[in-house]
Amino acid sequence: MKKIIAIILALLLIGATLIIVLTSCEDTEEHIINTFEDNSDKSPQEIAQILTEDEQFPFDCFIEDVFEGLLKGFDRQIAGFVNAVVLQSEDPINPFISYIFELDEDTDVDKFVDEVTHAAQKDWNPYGEADEVIVETDGDKVIVIITPEDFVPPTQPTEEEMVVHGDEFDVSADDFDVLD
């Protein structure tokens, strides 16, 4: 009887933990979108700075201005904006990347959203694939988020995983203890 109660309590604990994690991830996405919308009167650079300084923002990112053309994370050239920034994870294996665009006054917002949605590549990062593409608008601003599932970054691959994928290591025989 004690074992059955212990199993039931363990399952309840696991279920409660899953609910908290999933709610937290939805809260992260909602928080990023709300922050974007609350600051859409600002420049893309200012919005990016506000997002990355926020404690709820899930990744350490660098911010860089971008210009019309072929952008990382898209399979074709992106045009129709006058100002934009990229937020890219500082962790090279993390497939998170986001863009904040300020559209040209002649650009049709719906067409631009359709273009970036279809051009976004979840597999843009050779070390890990993103799971979702989120596109939101507010006035002349568009945010595109290409992110791992639930905003959880991937773990660093082990040496065995990297060897399987063909990556090389700078290793010499001196790095190993060799038994005679």
C-alpha positions in Angstrom: 0.0 0.0 0.0 2.9 2.4 0.8 4.4 1.7 -2.5 1.2 2.6 -4.4 0.8 5.8 -2.4 4.5 6.7 -3.1 4.0 6.0 -6.8 0.9 8.1 -6.9 2.6 11.0 -5.1 5.6 10.7 -7.5 3.3 10.9 -10.5 1.5 13.9 -9.1 4.8 15.6 -8.4 6.0 15.0 -12.0 2.7 16.2 -13.4 2.8 19.4 -11.3 6.4 20.0 -12.4 5.4 19.6 -16.1 2.5 22.1 -15.7 4.9 24.6 -14.1 7.5 24.2 -16.8 4.9 24.5 -19.6 3.2 27.5 -18.0 6.6 29.1 -17.5 7.5 28.7 -21.2 4.2 30.1 -22.4 4.8 33.0 -20.0 8.2 33.6 -21.5 6.8 33.8 -25.0 3.9 36.0 -23.9 6.3 38.2 -21.9 8.6 38.8 -24.9 5.6 39.6 -27.2 4.1 41.9 -24.6 7.4 43.7 -24.0 7.7 44.1 -27.8 4.2 45.5 -28.1 4.5 47.8 -25.1 7.6 49.3 -26.7 6.7 49.3 -30.4 6.9 53.1 -30.4 10.7 52.8 -29.9 13.4 51.9 -32.4 14.3 48.2 -33.1 17.6 48.9 -31.3 15.8 50.2 -28.2 13.3 47.3 -28.1 16.1 44.8 -28.4 18.0 46.5 -25.6 14.9 46.4 -23.4 14.3 42.7 -24.1 17.9 41.6 -23.5 18.2 43.5 -20.2 15.0 42.0 -18.9 15.6 39.3 -16.3 12.8 37.1 -17.9 14.6 37.1 -21.3 15.8 33.5 -21.6 19.2 33.9 -23.4 22.3 36.0 -23.4 22.3 37.6 -26.8 24.3 40.1 -28.9 22.4 42.7 -30.8 23.5 43.8 -34.3 22.0 46.1 -36.9 21.0 44.3 -40.1 20.2 45.5 -43.6 18.1 44.3 -46.5 19.4 41.1 -48.1 20.0 37.5 -47.1 19.7 37.3 -43.4 20.8 34.4 -41.1 17.8 32.2 -40.4 16.0 32.9 -43.7 16.2 31.0 -47.1 15.8 34.1 -49.2 16.5 37.8 -49.2 14.4 39.9 -46.9 13.5 43.5 -48.0 10.9 46.2 -47.2 12.3 47.5 -43.9 14.1 50.7 -43.1 15.7 49.6 -39.8 16.2 46.3 -38.1 18.3 44.4 -35.6 19.1 40.8 -34.9 19.3 39.3 -31.5 21.4 36.1 -31.6 22.3 33.8 -28.8 25.9 34.2 -27.6 25.9 30.4 -27.3 26.8 29.1 -30.8 24.9 25.8 -30.4 21.6 27.6 -29.4 19.4 27.9 -32.5 17.6 31.0 -31.0 17.6 34.0 -33.3 15.3 36.9 -33.5 14.8 40.0 -35.6 13.0 43.2 -34.9 12.0 45.1 -38.1 10.8 48.6 -38.7 8.9 48.5 -42.0 9.2 51.0 -44.8 6.0 53.0 -45.1 5.3 51.5 -48.5 5.6 47.9 -47.2 2.4 45.9 -46.8 2.6 44.5 -43.3 0.6 41.3 -44.1 2.8 40.5 -47.1 6.0 41.1 -45.1 4.7 38.8 -42.3 3.8 36.1 -44.9 7.3 36.5 -46.5 9.3 36.2 -43.3 7.1 33.4 -42.0 7.7 31.3 -45.1 11.4 32.2 -45.5 12.3 31.4 -41.9 14.5 28.3 -41.5 14.3 26.3 -38.3 17.5 24.5 -39.3 19.6 27.7 -39.8 22.1 26.6 -37.1 24.3 23.6 -37.9 24.4 22.6 -34.2 20.7 22.5 -33.5 17.4 23.0 -35.0 14.8 25.5 -33.7 11.3 24.1 -33.1 9.1 27.1 -33.8 8.8 30.4 -35.6 6.9 33.2 -33.9 5.9 36.3 -35.9 4.1 39.2 -34.3 3.4 42.8 -35.4 2.5 46.1 -33.8 2.0 49.0 -36.2 5.1 49.2 -38.4 7.2 46.9 -36.2 7.5 43.1 -36.7 9.3 40.7 -34.4 10.4 37.3 -35.8 11.5 34.7 -33.3 13.1 31.4 -34.4 13.5 29.5 -31.2 14.1 26.1 -29.6 11.0 24.5 -28.1 9.8 26.3 -25.0 12.7 28.7 -25.2 15.0 26.0 -23.6 18.5 26.1 -25.1 20.1 22.8 -26.2 22.8 21.3 -24.0 26.4 21.3 -25.1 27.1 18.1 -27.1 29.4 15.5 -25.6 32.7 14.7 -27.3 31.2 11.4 -28.5 28.2 13.2 -30.1 30.5 15.7 -31.8 32.7 12.9 -33.2 29.6 11.2 -34.5 28.7 14.4 -36.3 32.1 14.7 -37.8 33.5 17.7 -35.8 37.2 17.6 -35.0 39.1 18.2 -31.8 42.5 19.6 -31.3 43.8 16.6 -29.2 47.3 15.2 -28.9 48.5 11.9 -27.4 49.8 13.9 -24.4 46.2 14.6 -23.4 45.7 11.0 -22.5 47.2 8.7 -19.9 48.5 5.7 -21.8 49.1 2.4 -20.0 52.1 0.5 -21.0 
